[in-house]
Every structure is written in structure tokens, then in C-alpha cells.
Amino acid sequence: MKVLCCGDFHIRASAPRYRIDDYYAVQKEKIMWIMDLAYHEDCSLILQPGDFFDSHTVPNRVVADYVGLS
């Protein structure tokens, strides 16, 4: 069984200070890259033992964006 393990995502709605790129789009692309890697490597499981979101007050629209990813 192949397992892909990744660290803290800390997904958030707003860009951290000093980020000038489209941070929201970039973090979503990174998560999609992890999903694609798991698919192409035929991983049976993805472990993400750290913080998924940056805080417990992340907006519902952000949660909804990530719940539907596949």
C-alpha cells in the first residue's frame, strides 16, 4: 500500500502579509498537485497530520471550495 504524507496546509481566505501573488489560487493549486500526485502514484491513502485550515474561523466558502475537490 502506498501512502502519501504531507504537512500543515494552513489554508486561509486572505493572503499573508507580503504575498503579492494570488495566494488563494496558489494554495489551491498546491492541494490539487498533491491530489494528482497521489492519483498518479496510485496511493491508497493521503495522510495530512497537521492543520488543514489556518484557523477555526475560516469562511464557509473556503471550506466549501476544498470539500468538493477530487
Biopython code that builds the backbone (N, CA, C, O; Angstrom):
import numpy as np
from Bio.PDB.StructureBuilder import StructureBuilder

atoms = [
    (1, "MET", "N", (0.853, -1.174, 0.000)),
    (1, "MET", "CA", (0.000, 0.000, 0.000)),
    (1, "MET", "C", (0.898, 1.237, 0.000)),
    (1, "MET", "O", (1.821, 1.349, 0.807)),
    (2, "LYS", "N", (0.614, 2.154, -0.911)),
    (2, "LYS", "CA", (1.339, 3.422, -0.952)),
    (2, "LYS", "C", (0.575, 4.475, -0.167)),
    (2, "LYS", "O", (-0.644, 4.600, -0.285)),
    (3, "VAL", "N", (1.314, 5.229, 0.636)),
    (3, "VAL", "CA", (0.728, 6.304, 1.446)),
    (3, "VAL", "C", (1.456, 7.600, 1.115)),
    (3, "VAL", "O", (2.686, 7.642, 1.102)),
    (4, "LEU", "N", (0.713, 8.632, 0.854)),
    (4, "LEU", "CA", (1.300, 9.952, 0.650)),
    (4, "LEU", "C", (1.062, 10.756, 1.919)),
    (4, "LEU", "O", (-0.071, 10.871, 2.386)),
    (5, "CYS", "N", (2.120, 11.305, 2.468)),
    (5, "CYS", "CA", (2.009, 12.084, 3.698)),
    (5, "CYS", "C", (2.468, 13.514, 3.430)),
    (5, "CYS", "O", (3.521, 13.731, 2.832)),
    (6, "CYS", "N", (1.688, 14.474, 3.868)),
    (6, "CYS", "CA", (2.035, 15.886, 3.672)),
    (6, "CYS", "C", (1.798, 16.621, 4.992)),
    (6, "CYS", "O", (1.159, 16.089, 5.899)),
    (7, "GLY", "N", (2.307, 17.820, 5.091)),
    (7, "GLY", "CA", (2.266, 18.549, 6.356)),
    (7, "GLY", "C", (1.135, 19.543, 6.466)),
    (7, "GLY", "O", (0.112, 19.425, 5.792)),
    (8, "ASP", "N", (1.331, 20.514, 7.316)),
    (8, "ASP", "CA", (0.316, 21.534, 7.588)),
    (8, "ASP", "C", (0.006, 22.346, 6.330)),
    (8, "ASP", "O", (0.913, 22.843, 5.663)),
    (9, "PHE", "N", (-1.265, 22.472, 6.020)),
    (9, "PHE", "CA", (-1.679, 23.285, 4.868)),
    (9, "PHE", "C", (-1.935, 24.737, 5.285)),
    (9, "PHE", "O", (-1.540, 25.664, 4.578)),
    (10, "HIS", "N", (-2.580, 24.933, 6.407)),
    (10, "HIS", "CA", (-2.944, 26.270, 6.887)),
    (10, "HIS", "C", (-3.680, 27.084, 5.812)),
    (10, "HIS", "O", (-3.334, 28.234, 5.540)),
    (11, "ILE", "N", (-4.681, 26.474, 5.221)),
    (11, "ILE", "CA", (-5.469, 27.140, 4.183)),
    (11, "ILE", "C", (-6.207, 28.317, 4.805)),
    (11, "ILE", "O", (-6.759, 28.219, 5.901)),
    (12, "ARG", "N", (-6.204, 29.436, 4.076)),
    (12, "ARG", "CA", (-6.860, 30.647, 4.571)),
    (12, "ARG", "C", (-7.458, 31.414, 3.401)),
    (12, "ARG", "O", (-7.097, 31.188, 2.246)),
    (13, "ALA", "N", (-8.355, 32.304, 3.706)),
    (13, "ALA", "CA", (-9.049, 33.082, 2.675)),
    (13, "ALA", "C", (-8.222, 34.271, 2.197)),
    (13, "ALA", "O", (-8.319, 34.662, 1.034)),
    (14, "SER", "N", (-7.426, 34.840, 3.064)),
    (14, "SER", "CA", (-6.671, 36.043, 2.697)),
    (14, "SER", "C", (-5.180, 35.729, 2.621)),
    (14, "SER", "O", (-4.693, 34.796, 3.260)),
    (15, "ALA", "N", (-4.481, 36.508, 1.844)),
    (15, "ALA", "CA", (-3.048, 36.301, 1.673)),
    (15, "ALA", "C", (-2.287, 36.759, 2.919)),
    (15, "ALA", "O", (-2.666, 37.737, 3.563)),
    (16, "PRO", "N", (-1.214, 36.045, 3.247)),
    (16, "PRO", "CA", (-0.356, 36.512, 4.334)),
    (16, "PRO", "C", (0.324, 37.837, 3.939)),
    (16, "PRO", "O", (0.391, 38.192, 2.762)),
    (17, "ARG", "N", (0.801, 38.520, 4.909)),
    (17, "ARG", "CA", (1.482, 39.787, 4.667)),
    (17, "ARG", "C", (2.662, 39.574, 3.721)),
    (17, "ARG", "O", (3.386, 38.585, 3.831)),
    (18, "TYR", "N", (2.843, 40.490, 2.816)),
    (18, "TYR", "CA", (3.936, 40.499, 1.840)),
    (18, "TYR", "C", (3.772, 39.514, 0.683)),
    (18, "TYR", "O", (4.671, 39.407, -0.151)),
    (19, "ARG", "N", (2.663, 38.800, 0.607)),
    (19, "ARG", "CA", (2.430, 37.955, -0.567)),
    (19, "ARG", "C", (1.770, 38.815, -1.627)),
    (19, "ARG", "O", (0.761, 39.468, -1.359)),
    (20, "ILE", "N", (2.330, 38.821, -2.825)),
    (20, "ILE", "CA", (1.770, 39.662, -3.884)),
    (20, "ILE", "C", (1.104, 38.841, -4.980)),
    (20, "ILE", "O", (0.495, 39.399, -5.892)),
    (21, "ASP", "N", (1.220, 37.509, -4.894)),
    (21, "ASP", "CA", (0.563, 36.662, -5.883)),
    (21, "ASP", "C", (-0.889, 36.419, -5.488)),
    (21, "ASP", "O", (-1.348, 36.914, -4.459)),
    (22, "ASP", "N", (-1.600, 35.669, -6.295)),
    (22, "ASP", "CA", (-2.977, 35.288, -5.970)),
    (22, "ASP", "C", (-2.882, 34.101, -5.009)),
    (22, "ASP", "O", (-2.980, 32.943, -5.416)),
    (23, "TYR", "N", (-2.694, 34.407, -3.754)),
    (23, "TYR", "CA", (-2.401, 33.394, -2.741)),
    (23, "TYR", "C", (-3.465, 32.304, -2.681)),
    (23, "TYR", "O", (-3.136, 31.124, -2.563)),
    (24, "TYR", "N", (-4.722, 32.687, -2.761)),
    (24, "TYR", "CA", (-5.809, 31.713, -2.670)),
    (24, "TYR", "C", (-5.708, 30.703, -3.817)),
    (24, "TYR", "O", (-5.860, 29.500, -3.605)),
    (25, "ALA", "N", (-5.456, 31.191, -5.016)),
    (25, "ALA", "CA", (-5.326, 30.307, -6.179)),
    (25, "ALA", "C", (-4.084, 29.427, -6.064)),
    (25, "ALA", "O", (-4.122, 28.247, -6.414)),
    (26, "VAL", "N", (-2.988, 29.997, -5.578)),
    (26, "VAL", "CA", (-1.736, 29.249, -5.447)),
    (26, "VAL", "C", (-1.886, 28.118, -4.436)),
    (26, "VAL", "O", (-1.437, 27.002, -4.695)),
    (27, "GLN", "N", (-2.509, 28.384, -3.292)),
    (27, "GLN", "CA", (-2.645, 27.320, -2.304)),
    (27, "GLN", "C", (-3.576, 26.226, -2.814)),
    (27, "GLN", "O", (-3.374, 25.050, -2.512)),
    (28, "LYS", "N", (-4.592, 26.601, -3.582)),
    (28, "LYS", "CA", (-5.495, 25.595, -4.150)),
    (28, "LYS", "C", (-4.758, 24.745, -5.189)),
    (28, "LYS", "O", (-4.972, 23.534, -5.255)),
    (29, "GLU", "N", (-3.900, 25.357, -5.994)),
    (29, "GLU", "CA", (-3.099, 24.615, -6.969)),
    (29, "GLU", "C", (-2.178, 23.617, -6.268)),
    (29, "GLU", "O", (-1.977, 22.508, -6.764)),
    (30, "LYS", "N", (-1.627, 23.996, -5.135)),
    (30, "LYS", "CA", (-0.744, 23.099, -4.392)),
    (30, "LYS", "C", (-1.508, 21.873, -3.883)),
    (30, "LYS", "O", (-0.997, 20.754, -3.938)),
    (31, "ILE", "N", (-2.713, 22.083, -3.394)),
    (31, "ILE", "CA", (-3.531, 20.964, -2.924)),
    (31, "ILE", "C", (-3.894, 20.056, -4.097)),
    (31, "ILE", "O", (-3.875, 18.833, -3.962)),
    (32, "MET", "N", (-4.219, 20.639, -5.235)),
    (32, "MET", "CA", (-4.545, 19.845, -6.424)),
    (32, "MET", "C", (-3.314, 19.057, -6.886)),
    (32, "MET", "O", (-3.450, 17.926, -7.353)),
    (33, "TRP", "N", (-2.120, 19.637, -6.762)),
    (33, "TRP", "CA", (-0.895, 18.932, -7.115)),
    (33, "TRP", "C", (-0.718, 17.696, -6.225)),
    (33, "TRP", "O", (-0.314, 16.636, -6.703)),
    (34, "ILE", "N", (-1.018, 17.838, -4.947)),
    (34, "ILE", "CA", (-0.930, 16.708, -4.023)),
    (34, "ILE", "C", (-1.940, 15.630, -4.412)),
    (34, "ILE", "O", (-1.615, 14.442, -4.409)),
    (35, "MET", "N", (-3.150, 16.038, -4.744)),
    (35, "MET", "CA", (-4.179, 15.072, -5.158)),
    (35, "MET", "C", (-3.757, 14.350, -6.440)),
    (35, "MET", "O", (-3.905, 13.132, -6.542)),
    (36, "ASP", "N", (-3.237, 15.090, -7.412)),
    (36, "ASP", "CA", (-2.774, 14.492, -8.667)),
    (36, "ASP", "C", (-1.612, 13.530, -8.423)),
    (36, "ASP", "O", (-1.565, 12.447, -9.007)),
    (37, "LEU", "N", (-0.681, 13.924, -7.565)),
    (37, "LEU", "CA", (0.453, 13.060, -7.243)),
    (37, "LEU", "C", (-0.031, 11.748, -6.634)),
    (37, "LEU", "O", (0.435, 10.672, -7.011)),
    (38, "ALA", "N", (-0.957, 11.838, -5.701)),
    (38, "ALA", "CA", (-1.499, 10.631, -5.073)),
    (38, "ALA", "C", (-2.168, 9.732, -6.108)),
    (38, "ALA", "O", (-2.044, 8.509, -6.044)),
    (39, "TYR", "N", (-2.870, 10.331, -7.052)),
    (39, "TYR", "CA", (-3.540, 9.559, -8.102)),
    (39, "TYR", "C", (-2.520, 8.876, -9.017)),
    (39, "TYR", "O", (-2.621, 7.679, -9.285)),
    (40, "HIS", "N", (-1.543, 9.644, -9.492)),
    (40, "HIS", "CA", (-0.564, 9.109, -10.434)),
    (40, "HIS", "C", (0.383, 8.091, -9.789)),
    (40, "HIS", "O", (0.907, 7.215, -10.476)),
    (41, "GLU", "N", (0.599, 8.198, -8.507)),
    (41, "GLU", "CA", (1.449, 7.238, -7.794)),
    (41, "GLU", "C", (0.647, 6.071, -7.233)),
    (41, "GLU", "O", (1.195, 5.191, -6.568)),
    (42, "ASP", "N", (-0.656, 6.071, -7.505)),
    (42, "ASP", "CA", (-1.559, 5.012, -7.061)),
    (42, "ASP", "C", (-1.531, 4.833, -5.540)),
    (42, "ASP", "O", (-1.454, 3.716, -5.028)),
    (43, "CYS", "N", (-1.596, 5.957, -4.842)),
    (43, "CYS", "CA", (-1.606, 5.930, -3.375)),
    (43, "CYS", "C", (-2.984, 5.513, -2.867)),
    (43, "CYS", "O", (-4.011, 5.958, -3.381)),
    (44, "SER", "N", (-2.989, 4.680, -1.886)),
    (44, "SER", "CA", (-4.242, 4.232, -1.284)),
    (44, "SER", "C", (-4.741, 5.184, -0.210)),
    (44, "SER", "O", (-5.918, 5.172, 0.151)),
    (45, "LEU", "N", (-3.838, 6.003, 0.292)),
    (45, "LEU", "CA", (-4.169, 6.843, 1.434)),
    (45, "LEU", "C", (-3.359, 8.127, 1.392)),
    (45, "LEU", "O", (-2.183, 8.117, 1.028)),
    (46, "ILE", "N", (-3.992, 9.236, 1.766)),
    (46, "ILE", "CA", (-3.292, 10.503, 1.945)),
    (46, "ILE", "C", (-3.407, 10.865, 3.418)),
    (46, "ILE", "O", (-4.509, 11.019, 3.943)),
    (47, "LEU", "N", (-2.269, 10.999, 4.078)),
    (47, "LEU", "CA", (-2.247, 11.418, 5.478)),
    (47, "LEU", "C", (-1.859, 12.886, 5.549)),
    (47, "LEU", "O", (-0.876, 13.313, 4.943)),
    (48, "GLN", "N", (-2.623, 13.632, 6.280)),
    (48, "GLN", "CA", (-2.334, 15.050, 6.477)),
    (48, "GLN", "C", (-2.456, 15.291, 7.977)),
    (48, "GLN", "O", (-3.519, 15.685, 8.455)),
    (49, "PRO", "N", (-1.372, 15.057, 8.726)),
    (49, "PRO", "CA", (-1.459, 15.081, 10.187)),
    (49, "PRO", "C", (-1.454, 16.469, 10.820)),
    (49, "PRO", "O", (-1.596, 16.580, 12.038)),
    (50, "GLY", "N", (-1.296, 17.517, 10.037)),
    (50, "GLY", "CA", (-1.225, 18.861, 10.611)),
    (50, "GLY", "C", (-2.526, 19.621, 10.475)),
    (50, "GLY", "O", (-3.592, 19.035, 10.285)),
    (51, "ASP", "N", (-2.421, 20.923, 10.574)),
    (51, "ASP", "CA", (-3.587, 21.807, 10.470)),
    (51, "ASP", "C", (-4.014, 21.937, 9.015)),
    (51, "ASP", "O", (-3.205, 22.279, 8.152)),
    (52, "PHE", "N", (-5.274, 21.666, 8.748)),
    (52, "PHE", "CA", (-5.787, 21.812, 7.388)),
    (52, "PHE", "C", (-6.073, 23.285, 7.104)),
    (52, "PHE", "O", (-5.637, 23.825, 6.088)),
    (53, "PHE", "N", (-6.803, 23.922, 8.001)),
    (53, "PHE", "CA", (-7.109, 25.345, 7.851)),
    (53, "PHE", "C", (-6.279, 26.162, 8.835)),
    (53, "PHE", "O", (-5.795, 25.647, 9.842)),
    (54, "ASP", "N", (-6.127, 27.433, 8.523)),
    (54, "ASP", "CA", (-5.290, 28.313, 9.332)),
    (54, "ASP", "C", (-5.927, 28.648, 10.673)),
    (54, "ASP", "O", (-5.225, 28.897, 11.654)),
    (55, "SER", "N", (-7.251, 28.656, 10.716)),
    (55, "SER", "CA", (-7.931, 28.931, 11.981)),
    (55, "SER", "C", (-9.318, 28.303, 11.955)),
    (55, "SER", "O", (-9.790, 27.846, 10.914)),
    (56, "HIS", "N", (-9.948, 28.288, 13.098)),
    (56, "HIS", "CA", (-11.300, 27.722, 13.178)),
    (56, "HIS", "C", (-12.355, 28.687, 12.621)),
    (56, "HIS", "O", (-13.528, 28.330, 12.506)),
    (57, "THR", "N", (-11.939, 29.891, 12.283)),
    (57, "THR", "CA", (-12.892, 30.881, 11.770)),
    (57, "THR", "C", (-12.785, 31.075, 10.257)),
    (57, "THR", "O", (-13.228, 32.095, 9.729)),
    (58, "VAL", "N", (-12.199, 30.105, 9.563)),
    (58, "VAL", "CA", (-12.104, 30.222, 8.111)),
    (58, "VAL", "C", (-13.527, 30.311, 7.530)),
    (58, "VAL", "O", (-14.421, 29.591, 7.975)),
    (59, "PRO", "N", (-13.737, 31.191, 6.540)),
    (59, "PRO", "CA", (-15.085, 31.354, 5.979)),
    (59, "PRO", "C", (-15.635, 30.056, 5.370)),
    (59, "PRO", "O", (-14.883, 29.233, 4.850)),
    (60, "ASN", "N", (-16.940, 29.896, 5.444)),
    (60, "ASN", "CA", (-17.581, 28.699, 4.910)),
    (60, "ASN", "C", (-17.309, 28.505, 3.423)),
    (60, "ASN", "O", (-17.228, 27.371, 2.950)),
    (61, "ARG", "N", (-17.169, 29.602, 2.684)),
    (61, "ARG", "CA", (-16.913, 29.470, 1.242)),
    (61, "ARG", "C", (-15.557, 28.805, 0.990)),
    (61, "ARG", "O", (-15.395, 28.087, 0.003)),
    (62, "VAL", "N", (-14.592, 29.036, 1.868)),
    (62, "VAL", "CA", (-13.280, 28.408, 1.726)),
    (62, "VAL", "C", (-13.410, 26.905, 1.993)),
    (62, "VAL", "O", (-12.881, 26.095, 1.232)),
    (63, "VAL", "N", (-14.098, 26.535, 3.050)),
    (63, "VAL", "CA", (-14.314, 25.130, 3.366)),
    (63, "VAL", "C", (-15.030, 24.449, 2.199)),
    (63, "VAL", "O", (-14.635, 23.361, 1.780)),
    (64, "ALA", "N", (-16.063, 25.075, 1.680)),
    (64, "ALA", "CA", (-16.832, 24.511, 0.567)),
    (64, "ALA", "C", (-15.962, 24.309, -0.674)),
    (64, "ALA", "O", (-16.130, 23.327, -1.396)),
    (65, "ASP", "N", (-15.035, 25.233, -0.921)),
    (65, "ASP", "CA", (-14.124, 25.111, -2.065)),
    (65, "ASP", "C", (-13.284, 23.843, -1.975)),
    (65, "ASP", "O", (-13.010, 23.208, -2.994)),
    (66, "TYR", "N", (-12.880, 23.474, -0.785)),
    (66, "TYR", "CA", (-11.986, 22.327, -0.614)),
    (66, "TYR", "C", (-12.713, 21.017, -0.390)),
    (66, "TYR", "O", (-12.154, 19.957, -0.670)),
    (67, "VAL", "N", (-13.926, 21.052, 0.099)),
    (67, "VAL", "CA", (-14.675, 19.824, 0.327)),
    (67, "VAL", "C", (-14.970, 19.134, -1.003)),
    (67, "VAL", "O", (-14.979, 17.905, -1.066)),
    (68, "GLY", "N", (-15.209, 19.893, -2.055)),
    (68, "GLY", "CA", (-15.571, 19.299, -3.343)),
    (68, "GLY", "C", (-14.408, 18.907, -4.223)),
    (68, "GLY", "O", (-14.640, 18.418, -5.329)),
    (69, "LEU", "N", (-13.173, 19.092, -3.804)),
    (69, "LEU", "CA", (-12.027, 18.750, -4.638)),
    (69, "LEU", "C", (-11.904, 17.235, -4.778)),
    (69, "LEU", "O", (-12.128, 16.486, -3.827)),
    (70, "SER", "N", (-11.554, 16.816, -5.945)),
    (70, "SER", "CA", (-11.301, 15.370, -6.155)),
    (70, "SER", "C", (-10.341, 15.178, -7.292)),
    (70, "SER", "O", (-10.000, 14.044, -7.628)),
]
sb = StructureBuilder()
sb.init_structure("model")
sb.init_model(0)
sb.init_chain("A")
sb.init_seg("    ")
for serial, (resi, resn, name, xyz) in enumerate(atoms, 1):
    if name == "N":
        sb.init_residue(resn, " ", resi, " ")
    sb.init_atom(name, np.array(xyz, "f"), 0.0, 1.0, " ", f" {name:<3s}", serial, name[0])
structure = sb.get_structure()
